[in-house]
C-alpha cells in the first residue's frame, strides 16, 4: 500500500525525479489532493507530469554535501560515479575516446557524488586512484575507482574535475556547467520580489532585468516597457524589451500577447498586491492553489491507481459536489475516461460514454460511503436524481461555433484548450439534441420534416453532420443504416477532412432507433445538398481588404472588388510592415479578422487555419496555389502571378 507522508516537500523536474529515483530516493507525485503519493515504478515518472516532489530534508542533505565540497575554503576531494542509465546513453567504464566518438557530453547530471573527504598533500590523482583500488576506506560505498569516474579536487582556491581515462586523467572544465546554471536559478528562488497581478493573473515584479535561462521551470518571464516620457512607468508587457526596459515579471502562467506581441497595460492591467514573496514561496503558493481543487481547465492531473496524467473535458454537479470527467493526456479517446471529485479522488473509471449510467452507479456508491448509509441506496438515488442539473440550452444559438477536430495535445500546444473544451461540450449537447428532435418529431410512422432543422438552427450544419458521421462510424456494422449513408459517413473521415486529427468518440453516438436515425441522416444530407447548391449561386467572398500595418493604431484598411487589385496593393507595401490581406464573405462579413495572408518578419505567411476554413467552403478536394484558390472563391479563374506567389508563401 502506498503511504502518504506529511513532511515538507520540494518540487523537482521530471529529469531530476528520474535521476533521484535511480539513486534510490523516494519520489512523490504532485497530487490534486494535499496528500502526495509515492512513485512505485519508474514508468510513472516517464509518463507523468513535468513536476514531481521529494522530501525537502532529503534534497537539502544531498545539496549540502556537494556544496561543502565545491564551495568550502578547506581543501577537499570528491569521487563521482555514473548512475545506472538506459543502455543507449550509458558510458560507464568507457574511455574518453569512446565518449567523444558517440557525441556524448560528460555532465554532472549523469553522476552521483559517492564520497568526499579532506584533501591532503599525498592525495594526488594517482594517489587517490591507487587508494580507492587497493585500500578503499570503510565508509566508501562505491565501486573501485575506474574509467569514467570523475575525481574533483578543491585546493581551497579553485575546483577542478578530472575524468578517469583509460590512461591517465583528463580535465573536464565544463563538468559543473549545468550545476552553475542551477545555482543561478537557486539564487533567484531565494530572491524576494513584489507580488503583482497582470490582468488578474498572479506574478512577481522585479526592477532588474531577468533572463529566461535563470528562470525556474514552471514560471514564465516577460518584460515591461516604459513610456518615452517616463521609462520607469510600464505601459506594455512584451516577451523581451531592449529599449525603455522598465521591469521584468515572472508569471505563473503564459500570457497571450496577441498578434502584435504585446499587451497594453492601461490603468487596470498591472496591480501591486502589497505583498513581498520569495520566488520559492510564490511557486509553492501557486502549487498549493493548483493542487487544492480541480476545475474545468485543469490538466496534468495524476489519478491514484492510474499511470500517466489526465485533463478535464467535462463536469457535472451532483448532491452539491462537482465531478470532472478526465481523459488521458497520452492515449486520448483510445482509453476509457475516469471521473474524480474536486479533490482529485477517483469516483468512477472505465467510462466510455461520459457521465453515463456507470457514473451514476459509482457516484451513488460514493455518496453512500461518504454519508455512511450503505443500506439506504434508495435515499441516495433520490438525492442524486434531484441534484443532477438539467440545463436548458434550447434558446441558445451555437450554429456559428466551428467544430474543433484536433486532439487535446494539439489544442494545448497551440493555446486552444478553450476551443477544444467548448467544442467537446457542444458535441455532447448536439448528440442529445438530435435524439430529442427525433423523439419530438416521430409520430410512430413518419419523421416530421422539421426534425433536422430543429437541431441545425441551434448547432449548425457542420456539427450536426459530424455527430451523425461519428454515430455511423461506430455503427457501421448495423445493416439498418443504408449503404449510401454509410458511404457518406466514411467520406467525412477521408484525408481531406483532417482524418489524421479527426476524433470519433463513443460518447457522441446518438442512441435513437437505427431505422429512424437513418431517415434523419437522409433528411440531413438532402438539406446539405440544397445548401451547397444555394452557396454555388454566389461566390463565398464578397470583397478583399488590405491592412497596411497590423501594429498601427488606428488600422488603415483598403477594400477591393477583386484579388488582382488587392494583391497588387499588398505587394506594393514594404515588407518591414506587418501587412495583411484578407477577405469578407457573402452575405455579411464574418465577425473578427479573416486575414488569409500576413507579412511576418519580411516573409509572406499563409494563416493555415483561416485558409483551411475558406478552402473547405469551396467544396474542392485538391489543394491549388493560394491565389488560384482565392480567385475561385471570387468567381474568377484568372491566375496571374499565382506561381510567383506560391513560392513566396510560407505556411504558419
C-alpha positions as CSV (number, residue, x, y, z in Angstrom):
1,X,0.0,0.0,0.0
2,X,1.2,3.5,-0.8
3,X,2.0,5.7,2.2
4,X,1.0,9.3,2.4
5,X,3.6,11.2,4.5
6,X,3.1,14.6,5.9
7,X,6.6,16.1,6.0
8,X,7.6,19.1,3.8
9,X,8.3,18.6,0.1
10,X,10.2,20.5,-2.6
11,X,9.2,20.5,-6.3
12,X,11.6,18.8,-8.8
13,X,11.6,18.4,-12.6
14,X,11.0,15.1,-14.4
15,X,14.7,14.7,-15.2
16,X,15.6,15.3,-11.6
17,X,13.0,12.9,-10.5
18,X,14.3,10.2,-12.8
19,X,17.9,10.7,-11.6
20,X,17.0,10.7,-7.9
21,X,14.7,7.7,-8.4
22,X,17.5,5.8,-9.9
23,X,19.6,6.7,-6.9
24,X,17.1,5.0,-4.7
25,X,15.4,8.2,-3.4
26,X,11.7,8.3,-2.7
27,X,9.9,10.4,-5.3
28,X,6.3,11.6,-4.9
29,X,3.6,12.5,-7.4
30,X,2.1,16.0,-7.3
31,X,-1.5,15.1,-6.4
32,X,-4.6,17.2,-6.8
33,X,-5.2,16.5,-3.1
34,X,-3.0,17.8,-0.3
35,X,-1.5,14.3,0.3
36,X,1.2,13.2,-2.1
37,X,1.7,9.7,-3.2
38,X,4.9,7.7,-3.5
39,X,6.1,6.7,-7.0
40,X,6.4,2.9,-7.1
41,X,7.5,2.4,-10.7
42,X,9.9,4.4,-12.9
43,X,7.3,4.5,-15.7
44,X,5.1,6.7,-13.5
45,X,7.8,9.4,-13.9
46,X,8.5,8.8,-17.6
47,X,4.8,9.1,-18.5
48,X,3.8,11.5,-15.8
49,X,3.7,15.3,-15.5
50,X,6.6,17.7,-15.7
51,X,6.8,18.3,-11.9
52,X,7.3,15.8,-9.0
53,X,8.2,16.1,-5.3
54,X,10.9,14.9,-2.9
55,X,11.2,15.4,0.8
56,X,12.9,18.7,1.4
57,X,15.2,17.3,4.1
58,X,16.5,14.6,1.7
59,X,17.1,17.1,-1.1
60,X,18.9,19.6,1.2
61,X,21.1,16.8,2.6
62,X,22.2,15.9,-0.9
63,X,22.8,19.5,-1.8
64,X,24.7,20.4,1.4
65,X,27.4,17.7,1.0
66,X,28.2,18.8,-2.6
67,X,28.1,22.5,-1.6
68,X,30.7,21.8,1.1
69,X,32.9,20.1,-1.5
70,X,32.7,22.8,-4.1
71,X,32.4,26.0,-2.1
72,X,34.3,25.4,1.1
73,X,37.7,27.2,1.6
74,X,39.0,24.0,3.2
75,X,40.8,21.6,0.8
76,X,38.7,18.6,-0.1
77,X,38.3,16.0,-2.8
78,X,35.3,14.1,-4.1
79,X,34.6,11.0,-6.2
80,X,31.7,10.9,-8.7
81,X,30.4,7.8,-10.3
82,X,27.8,7.3,-13.1
83,X,24.3,6.2,-12.0
84,X,22.7,3.4,-13.9
85,X,21.3,4.7,-17.3
86,X,19.5,3.2,-20.2
87,X,21.9,1.3,-22.4
88,X,21.8,3.8,-25.3
89,X,23.3,6.6,-23.2
90,X,25.3,4.5,-20.7
91,X,29.1,5.3,-20.9
92,X,30.1,3.7,-17.6
93,X,33.6,2.3,-17.7
94,X,34.2,3.7,-21.2
95,X,37.3,5.8,-22.1
96,X,37.0,9.4,-23.3
97,X,37.7,8.5,-26.9
98,X,34.5,6.3,-26.9
99,X,32.5,9.1,-25.3
100,X,33.6,11.7,-27.8
101,X,33.0,9.4,-30.8
102,X,29.5,8.9,-29.6
103,X,28.9,12.6,-29.3
104,X,28.2,12.3,-25.6
105,X,28.9,15.2,-23.2
106,X,30.3,14.2,-19.8
107,X,27.9,16.1,-17.4
108,X,27.4,16.3,-13.7
109,X,23.7,15.3,-14.2
110,X,24.9,11.7,-15.1
111,X,26.8,11.3,-11.9
112,X,26.3,10.8,-8.1
113,X,28.7,12.2,-5.5
114,X,29.8,9.0,-3.9
115,X,32.5,10.1,-1.5
116,X,34.1,13.3,-0.1
117,X,37.0,13.8,2.3
118,X,39.7,16.3,3.3
119,X,42.4,16.7,0.6
120,X,46.0,16.0,2.0
121,X,49.4,16.5,0.3
122,X,49.6,12.8,-0.6
123,X,46.2,12.9,-2.3
124,X,47.4,13.4,-5.9
125,X,45.2,12.0,-8.7
126,X,47.4,8.9,-8.9
127,X,47.4,8.5,-5.1
128,X,43.7,8.7,-4.9
129,X,43.3,6.2,-7.8
130,X,45.7,3.7,-6.0
131,X,44.0,4.2,-2.6
132,X,40.5,3.6,-3.9
133,X,41.5,0.4,-5.7
134,X,43.8,-1.2,-3.1
135,X,42.9,0.3,0.3
136,X,39.4,1.6,0.0
137,X,38.1,3.4,3.1
138,X,35.5,1.5,5.1
139,X,32.9,4.3,4.6
140,X,33.3,4.2,0.8
141,X,30.2,2.6,-0.8
142,X,31.1,2.9,-4.5
143,X,32.9,0.5,-6.8
144,X,36.7,0.6,-7.2
145,X,37.9,3.8,-8.9
146,X,37.5,3.0,-12.6
147,X,37.5,4.5,-16.1
148,X,34.6,7.0,-16.5
149,X,34.7,8.0,-12.8
150,X,35.3,11.7,-12.0
151,X,37.7,13.0,-9.3
152,X,37.1,16.5,-8.1
153,X,39.9,18.4,-6.3
154,X,39.2,21.6,-4.3
155,X,42.6,23.0,-3.3
156,X,41.0,25.9,-1.4
157,X,41.4,28.3,-4.3
158,X,39.9,26.5,-7.3
159,X,37.8,23.5,-8.1
160,X,38.7,21.2,-11.0
161,X,37.2,17.9,-12.2
162,X,39.1,15.1,-13.8
163,X,37.9,12.2,-15.9
164,X,39.5,8.8,-15.1
165,X,40.6,7.8,-18.6
166,X,42.0,4.5,-19.9
167,X,45.4,6.1,-19.4
168,X,45.8,8.9,-17.0
169,X,43.3,11.7,-16.3
170,X,41.6,14.3,-18.5
171,X,40.4,17.7,-17.1
172,X,36.7,18.4,-17.6
173,X,36.3,22.2,-17.5
174,X,32.5,22.1,-18.2
175,X,31.6,19.3,-15.8
176,X,29.7,21.6,-13.5
177,X,28.3,23.9,-16.2
178,X,24.7,22.7,-15.7
179,X,25.1,22.9,-12.0
180,X,26.2,26.6,-12.2
181,X,23.1,27.3,-14.1
182,X,21.1,25.5,-11.4
183,X,22.8,27.7,-8.8
184,X,21.7,30.8,-10.6
185,X,18.1,29.5,-10.6
186,X,18.5,28.6,-6.9
187,X,19.7,32.2,-6.1
188,X,16.6,33.6,-7.9
189,X,14.4,31.2,-5.9
190,X,15.5,32.9,-2.7
191,X,15.1,36.5,-4.1
192,X,12.3,38.5,-2.6
193,X,10.1,40.3,-5.1
194,X,6.9,42.3,-5.1
195,X,3.7,40.3,-5.8
196,X,1.6,41.6,-8.7
197,X,-1.4,40.8,-10.9
198,X,-1.4,41.3,-14.7
199,X,-4.9,41.2,-15.9
200,X,-5.9,39.3,-12.7
201,X,-3.1,36.7,-13.3
202,X,-0.6,36.3,-10.4
203,X,3.0,37.2,-10.8
204,X,6.2,38.8,-9.3
205,X,7.7,42.1,-10.2
206,X,11.5,42.7,-10.5
207,X,13.1,46.1,-11.1
208,X,16.1,44.3,-12.6
209,X,16.3,42.5,-15.9
210,X,15.7,38.8,-15.7
211,X,16.9,36.2,-18.3
212,X,15.0,33.1,-19.4
213,X,17.9,30.8,-18.5
214,X,17.7,31.9,-14.9
215,X,14.0,31.4,-14.5
216,X,12.9,28.2,-12.6
217,X,10.9,25.7,-14.5
218,X,7.2,26.4,-14.2
219,X,7.4,30.2,-14.4
220,X,7.3,32.5,-17.4
221,X,9.3,35.7,-17.8
222,X,8.2,38.8,-19.6
223,X,9.5,42.4,-19.8
224,X,7.6,45.6,-19.2
225,X,8.2,48.6,-21.5
226,X,8.3,52.1,-20.1
227,X,6.9,55.1,-21.9
228,X,9.2,57.5,-23.8
229,X,8.4,60.3,-21.3
230,X,8.9,58.1,-18.2
231,X,10.9,54.9,-18.9
232,X,10.1,53.7,-15.3
233,X,6.3,53.7,-15.9
234,X,5.2,50.4,-17.5
235,X,2.8,50.8,-20.4
236,X,3.0,47.4,-22.2
237,X,4.0,43.8,-21.4
238,X,6.2,42.1,-24.0
239,X,8.3,39.0,-24.2
240,X,11.6,40.9,-24.4
241,X,12.2,44.7,-24.2
242,X,15.6,46.2,-25.1
243,X,14.8,50.0,-25.1
244,X,12.8,51.6,-22.3
245,X,13.0,48.4,-20.1
246,X,11.0,49.3,-17.0
247,X,11.0,45.9,-15.2
248,X,10.8,42.1,-15.6
249,X,7.9,40.0,-14.3
250,X,7.6,36.3,-13.5
251,X,4.1,34.8,-14.2
252,X,2.6,31.6,-13.0
253,X,1.0,31.0,-16.4
254,X,1.7,32.1,-20.0
255,X,0.3,35.4,-21.2
256,X,-1.4,35.7,-24.6
257,X,0.4,38.6,-26.2
258,X,-1.8,38.6,-29.3
259,X,-0.7,39.1,-32.9
260,X,1.2,42.3,-32.0
261,X,3.3,40.5,-29.4
262,X,2.4,42.9,-26.6
263,X,-0.4,43.8,-24.2
264,X,-1.4,47.4,-23.4
265,X,-1.5,47.6,-19.6
266,X,-3.7,50.7,-19.3
267,X,-4.8,51.7,-15.9
268,X,-6.1,48.3,-14.8
269,X,-3.6,45.9,-16.4
270,X,-0.9,46.0,-13.6
271,X,-1.8,45.8,-9.9
272,X,0.5,45.5,-6.9
273,X,-1.0,43.4,-4.1
274,X,1.3,45.0,-1.5
275,X,2.9,41.6,-0.5
276,X,6.5,40.6,-1.0
277,X,7.4,36.9,-1.6
278,X,10.5,35.0,-2.5
279,X,10.2,33.2,-5.8
280,X,10.2,29.9,-4.0
281,X,7.3,31.0,-1.8
282,X,5.4,32.2,-4.8
283,X,5.8,28.9,-6.6
284,X,4.8,26.9,-3.6
285,X,1.7,29.1,-3.1
286,X,0.7,28.6,-6.7
287,X,1.3,24.9,-6.5
288,X,-0.9,24.7,-3.4
289,X,-3.7,26.6,-5.3
290,X,-3.4,24.3,-8.3
291,X,-3.4,21.2,-6.1
292,X,-6.3,22.2,-3.9
293,X,-9.1,21.8,-6.4
294,X,-9.7,20.6,-9.9
295,X,-11.5,22.9,-12.2
296,X,-12.8,22.8,-15.8
297,X,-9.4,24.0,-17.2
298,X,-7.2,21.5,-15.2
299,X,-4.7,19.3,-16.8
300,X,-1.6,17.3,-15.8
301,X,-3.8,15.6,-13.2
302,X,-2.4,12.5,-11.5
303,X,-5.1,9.9,-10.7
304,X,-4.3,7.3,-8.0
305,X,-4.0,3.8,-9.4
306,X,-3.6,5.1,-13.0
307,X,-0.3,5.7,-14.9
308,X,0.2,9.0,-16.7
309,X,-1.7,12.3,-16.4
310,X,-5.2,13.4,-17.3
311,X,-7.1,16.5,-18.3
312,X,-10.7,17.6,-17.6
313,X,-13.1,17.5,-20.5
314,X,-16.5,17.8,-18.8
315,X,-18.0,18.5,-15.5
316,X,-21.3,17.9,-13.7
317,X,-22.7,18.7,-10.2
318,X,-24.4,16.0,-8.1
319,X,-25.6,16.4,-4.5
320,X,-23.9,19.8,-4.2
321,X,-20.5,18.4,-5.3
322,X,-18.7,18.9,-8.6
323,X,-17.3,15.9,-10.5
324,X,-15.0,16.0,-13.5
325,X,-14.7,13.7,-16.5
326,X,-11.0,13.2,-17.3
327,X,-9.3,12.0,-20.5
328,X,-5.8,10.5,-20.6
329,X,-3.3,13.1,-22.0
330,X,-1.3,10.5,-23.9
331,X,-3.9,8.0,-25.1
332,X,-6.8,10.3,-25.5
333,X,-10.1,8.7,-26.6
334,X,-8.3,5.4,-27.1
335,X,-8.5,4.9,-23.3
336,X,-11.6,5.0,-21.1
337,X,-12.3,8.1,-19.1
338,X,-12.3,8.4,-15.3
339,X,-14.3,10.7,-13.1
340,X,-13.0,12.4,-9.9
341,X,-14.3,14.9,-7.4
342,X,-12.8,18.4,-6.9
343,X,-10.1,17.0,-4.6
344,X,-9.0,14.5,-7.2
345,X,-10.5,11.5,-5.5
346,X,-11.3,8.7,-8.0
347,X,-15.0,8.2,-8.2
348,X,-15.6,6.2,-11.4
349,X,-13.4,4.5,-14.0
350,X,-13.8,2.7,-17.3
351,X,-16.2,5.4,-18.6
352,X,-16.7,5.2,-22.3
353,X,-19.8,7.3,-22.6
354,X,-19.3,10.3,-20.4
355,X,-21.4,10.8,-17.3
356,X,-23.4,7.7,-18.1
357,X,-25.3,5.1,-16.0
358,X,-22.0,3.6,-14.8
359,X,-21.1,7.0,-13.5
360,X,-24.4,7.3,-11.7
361,X,-23.9,4.0,-10.1
362,X,-20.4,4.9,-9.0
363,X,-21.5,8.3,-7.6
364,X,-24.3,6.6,-5.7
365,X,-21.8,4.3,-4.1
366,X,-19.5,7.3,-3.4
367,X,-22.3,9.2,-1.5
368,X,-23.4,6.0,0.3
369,X,-19.9,5.5,1.7
370,X,-19.3,9.2,2.4
371,X,-22.6,9.5,4.3
372,X,-22.2,6.1,5.9
373,X,-25.5,4.9,4.6
374,X,-24.7,1.5,3.0
375,X,-28.3,0.3,3.3
376,X,-30.0,3.4,2.1
377,X,-29.3,3.4,-1.6
378,X,-32.8,4.5,-2.4
379,X,-32.4,7.7,-0.4
380,X,-29.1,8.4,-2.1
381,X,-30.6,7.7,-5.5
382,X,-33.4,10.2,-4.8
383,X,-30.9,12.9,-3.7
384,X,-28.8,12.3,-6.9
385,X,-31.8,12.3,-9.1
386,X,-33.0,15.7,-7.7
387,X,-29.5,17.1,-7.7
388,X,-28.5,16.4,-11.3
389,X,-29.0,19.7,-13.1
390,X,-31.0,19.7,-16.4
391,X,-29.6,22.6,-18.4
392,X,-31.9,24.3,-20.8
393,X,-29.9,25.3,-23.8
394,X,-32.8,25.2,-26.3
395,X,-32.8,29.0,-26.7
396,X,-29.1,29.4,-27.3
397,X,-27.6,29.6,-30.8
398,X,-24.3,27.8,-31.3
399,X,-24.6,27.5,-35.1
400,X,-21.6,29.7,-35.8
401,X,-19.2,27.9,-33.3
402,X,-16.9,25.7,-35.5
403,X,-16.2,22.0,-34.8
404,X,-12.7,21.6,-33.2
405,X,-11.3,18.5,-34.8
406,X,-7.8,18.4,-33.3
407,X,-6.9,16.4,-30.2
408,X,-6.2,17.9,-26.8
409,X,-2.5,17.6,-27.2
410,X,-2.6,19.9,-30.3
411,X,-5.0,22.3,-28.5
412,X,-2.7,22.6,-25.5
413,X,0.4,23.1,-27.7
414,X,-1.4,25.9,-29.7
415,X,-3.1,27.5,-26.7
416,X,-6.6,26.5,-27.9
417,X,-7.8,24.5,-24.9
418,X,-10.8,26.6,-24.5
419,X,-11.9,25.9,-28.2
420,X,-11.3,22.2,-27.6
421,X,-13.5,22.1,-24.4
422,X,-16.2,24.3,-25.9
423,X,-16.5,22.0,-29.0
424,X,-16.4,18.9,-26.8
425,X,-19.3,20.2,-24.7
426,X,-21.3,21.3,-27.8
427,X,-20.8,17.9,-29.4
428,X,-22.3,16.2,-26.4
429,X,-25.2,18.6,-26.4
430,X,-25.8,18.2,-30.1
431,X,-25.9,14.4,-29.8
432,X,-28.6,14.8,-27.2
433,X,-30.5,17.4,-29.2
434,X,-30.6,15.0,-32.2
435,X,-32.0,12.3,-30.0
436,X,-34.7,14.7,-28.6
437,X,-35.5,16.1,-32.1
438,X,-36.2,12.5,-33.3
439,X,-38.4,11.8,-30.3
440,X,-40.3,15.1,-30.7
441,X,-40.9,14.7,-34.5
442,X,-41.6,11.0,-34.9
443,X,-45.3,10.1,-34.8
444,X,-44.9,6.3,-34.8
445,X,-44.9,6.1,-38.6
446,X,-43.1,9.1,-40.1
447,X,-40.3,11.5,-39.1
448,X,-41.5,15.1,-39.4
449,X,-39.9,17.5,-41.9
450,X,-38.7,19.9,-39.1
451,X,-36.6,17.4,-37.2
452,X,-33.3,18.3,-38.8
453,X,-34.0,22.0,-38.9
454,X,-34.7,22.0,-35.2
455,X,-31.1,20.9,-34.4
456,X,-29.3,22.6,-37.3
457,X,-30.7,26.0,-36.3
458,X,-29.1,25.7,-32.9
459,X,-25.8,23.7,-33.6
460,X,-25.1,24.3,-37.3
461,X,-24.8,22.0,-40.3
462,X,-21.1,21.2,-39.6
463,X,-21.6,19.9,-36.1
464,X,-24.8,18.0,-36.8
465,X,-23.1,16.3,-39.7
466,X,-20.0,15.5,-37.6
467,X,-22.1,13.9,-34.9
468,X,-24.1,11.9,-37.4
469,X,-20.9,10.7,-39.2
470,X,-19.5,9.8,-35.8
471,X,-22.6,7.7,-35.0
472,X,-22.5,5.8,-38.3
473,X,-18.7,5.4,-37.9
474,X,-19.3,3.5,-34.7
475,X,-22.4,1.6,-36.0
476,X,-21.0,0.6,-39.4
477,X,-21.9,-3.0,-38.6
478,X,-25.6,-2.2,-38.4
479,X,-27.4,-3.0,-41.6
480,X,-30.4,-0.9,-40.7
481,X,-28.4,2.1,-41.9
482,X,-28.4,2.5,-45.7
483,X,-25.3,1.8,-47.7
484,X,-25.3,5.4,-49.1
485,X,-25.5,6.9,-45.7
486,X,-22.6,4.8,-44.5
487,X,-20.5,5.8,-47.6
488,X,-21.3,9.5,-46.8
489,X,-20.1,9.0,-43.2
490,X,-16.9,7.4,-44.4
491,X,-16.2,10.4,-46.6
492,X,-16.3,12.7,-43.5
493,X,-13.2,10.8,-42.3
494,X,-11.1,11.0,-45.5
495,X,-7.7,12.7,-45.6
496,X,-9.1,16.0,-47.0
497,X,-11.3,16.2,-43.9
498,X,-8.4,16.1,-41.5
499,X,-8.5,12.3,-40.8
500,X,-5.1,12.4,-39.1
501,X,-6.6,14.5,-36.3
502,X,-10.3,13.9,-36.5
503,X,-11.6,12.3,-33.3
504,X,-14.6,10.0,-33.2
505,X,-15.9,9.1,-29.8
506,X,-18.4,6.6,-28.4
507,X,-19.9,9.2,-26.1
508,X,-21.0,11.2,-29.1
509,X,-23.0,8.3,-30.6
510,X,-26.8,9.0,-31.0
511,X,-28.7,6.2,-29.4
512,X,-32.0,6.6,-31.2
513,X,-33.5,3.7,-33.1
514,X,-31.2,3.0,-36.1
515,X,-34.0,2.8,-38.7
516,X,-35.4,6.2,-37.6
517,X,-32.0,7.7,-37.2
518,X,-31.1,6.5,-40.8
519,X,-34.1,8.6,-42.0
520,X,-32.8,11.6,-40.1
521,X,-29.4,11.2,-41.7
522,X,-31.0,11.1,-45.2
523,X,-33.0,14.2,-44.4
524,X,-29.9,16.0,-43.2
525,X,-28.0,15.0,-46.4
526,X,-30.8,16.4,-48.6
527,X,-30.7,19.7,-46.7
528,X,-26.9,19.7,-47.0
529,X,-27.1,19.2,-50.8
530,X,-29.7,22.0,-51.1
531,X,-27.5,24.3,-49.1
532,X,-24.5,23.6,-51.3
533,X,-26.5,24.4,-54.4
534,X,-27.5,27.7,-52.9
535,X,-23.9,28.6,-52.0
536,X,-22.8,27.9,-55.5
537,X,-25.1,30.6,-56.9
538,X,-23.0,33.3,-55.4
539,X,-19.3,33.5,-54.6
540,X,-18.3,33.0,-51.0
541,X,-16.0,36.1,-51.0
542,X,-17.7,39.5,-51.1
543,X,-14.5,41.6,-51.3
544,X,-10.9,41.7,-50.3
545,X,-9.1,44.1,-47.9
546,X,-5.5,45.0,-47.3
547,X,-4.2,46.3,-44.0
548,X,-1.1,48.5,-44.3
549,X,0.2,47.7,-40.8
550,X,-1.5,45.5,-38.2
551,X,0.6,47.2,-35.5
552,X,-0.6,50.7,-36.4
553,X,-3.3,52.5,-34.4
554,X,-5.8,53.1,-36.0
555,X,-5.6,50.5,-38.7
556,X,-5.5,51.7,-42.3
557,X,-7.7,49.4,-44.4
558,X,-8.4,49.5,-48.1
559,X,-11.1,47.3,-49.8
560,X,-11.0,45.8,-53.3
561,X,-13.5,44.1,-55.5
562,X,-11.0,41.6,-57.0
563,X,-8.0,39.7,-55.9
564,X,-5.6,41.1,-58.5
565,X,-6.0,44.7,-57.3
566,X,-5.8,43.6,-53.6
567,X,-2.7,41.6,-54.3
568,X,-1.0,44.4,-56.2
569,X,-1.6,46.8,-53.3
570,X,-0.4,44.2,-50.8
571,X,2.8,43.6,-52.8
572,X,3.4,47.3,-53.2
573,X,3.6,47.8,-49.4
574,X,7.0,47.5,-47.8
575,X,7.9,44.1,-46.2
576,X,9.1,45.6,-42.9
577,X,5.4,46.4,-42.1
578,X,3.2,43.7,-40.7
579,X,0.8,44.0,-43.6
580,X,-2.1,41.6,-44.2
581,X,-4.5,40.5,-47.0
582,X,-8.0,39.2,-46.0
583,X,-11.5,38.6,-47.2
584,X,-15.1,39.4,-46.3
585,X,-17.7,36.8,-47.1
586,X,-21.2,36.9,-48.5
587,X,-23.8,37.8,-47.5
588,X,-22.2,39.5,-44.4
589,X,-18.7,39.9,-43.1
590,X,-17.7,37.2,-40.5
591,X,-17.1,38.6,-37.0
592,X,-13.5,39.4,-36.3
593,X,-10.5,39.3,-38.7
594,X,-10.3,36.9,-41.6
595,X,-6.7,37.6,-42.6
596,X,-5.5,34.9,-45.1
597,X,-2.0,36.3,-45.7
598,X,0.3,38.2,-43.4
599,X,3.8,39.5,-43.7
600,X,5.8,38.5,-40.6
601,X,9.4,39.4,-40.3
602,X,9.6,40.1,-44.0
603,X,8.1,36.7,-45.0
604,X,4.6,36.3,-46.5
605,X,2.8,33.7,-44.5
606,X,-0.5,31.9,-45.2
607,X,-2.6,31.6,-42.0
608,X,-3.4,27.9,-42.4
609,X,-6.4,27.6,-40.1
610,X,-8.2,30.5,-41.8
611,X,-7.1,29.3,-45.2
612,X,-8.5,25.9,-44.4
613,X,-11.8,27.4,-43.2
614,X,-12.3,29.2,-46.5
615,X,-10.9,26.3,-48.6
616,X,-13.5,23.9,-47.1
617,X,-16.3,26.3,-48.1
618,X,-15.3,25.8,-51.8
619,X,-16.2,22.1,-51.7
620,X,-13.0,21.2,-53.6
621,X,-10.6,18.3,-52.8
622,X,-7.3,19.3,-54.4
623,X,-5.1,21.9,-52.9
624,X,-4.3,24.7,-55.5
625,X,-2.0,27.6,-55.1
626,X,-3.4,30.2,-52.7
627,X,-4.1,32.8,-55.4
628,X,-5.9,30.3,-57.6
629,X,-8.0,29.3,-54.5
630,X,-8.9,32.9,-53.7
631,X,-9.8,33.6,-57.4
632,X,-12.1,30.5,-57.4
633,X,-14.0,31.9,-54.4
634,X,-14.4,35.2,-56.1
635,X,-16.0,33.6,-59.2
636,X,-12.9,34.2,-61.4
637,X,-10.4,32.0,-63.0
638,X,-7.5,34.5,-63.6
639,X,-4.3,33.2,-62.0
640,X,-1.9,36.0,-62.9
641,X,1.3,35.6,-60.8
642,X,0.0,32.5,-59.0
643,X,3.3,30.6,-59.3
644,X,5.3,33.6,-58.1
645,X,3.0,34.0,-55.1
646,X,3.1,30.3,-54.2
647,X,6.9,30.4,-54.0
648,X,6.9,33.3,-51.6
649,X,4.3,31.9,-49.2
650,X,5.2,30.1,-46.0
651,X,2.5,28.1,-44.0
652,X,2.0,29.4,-40.5
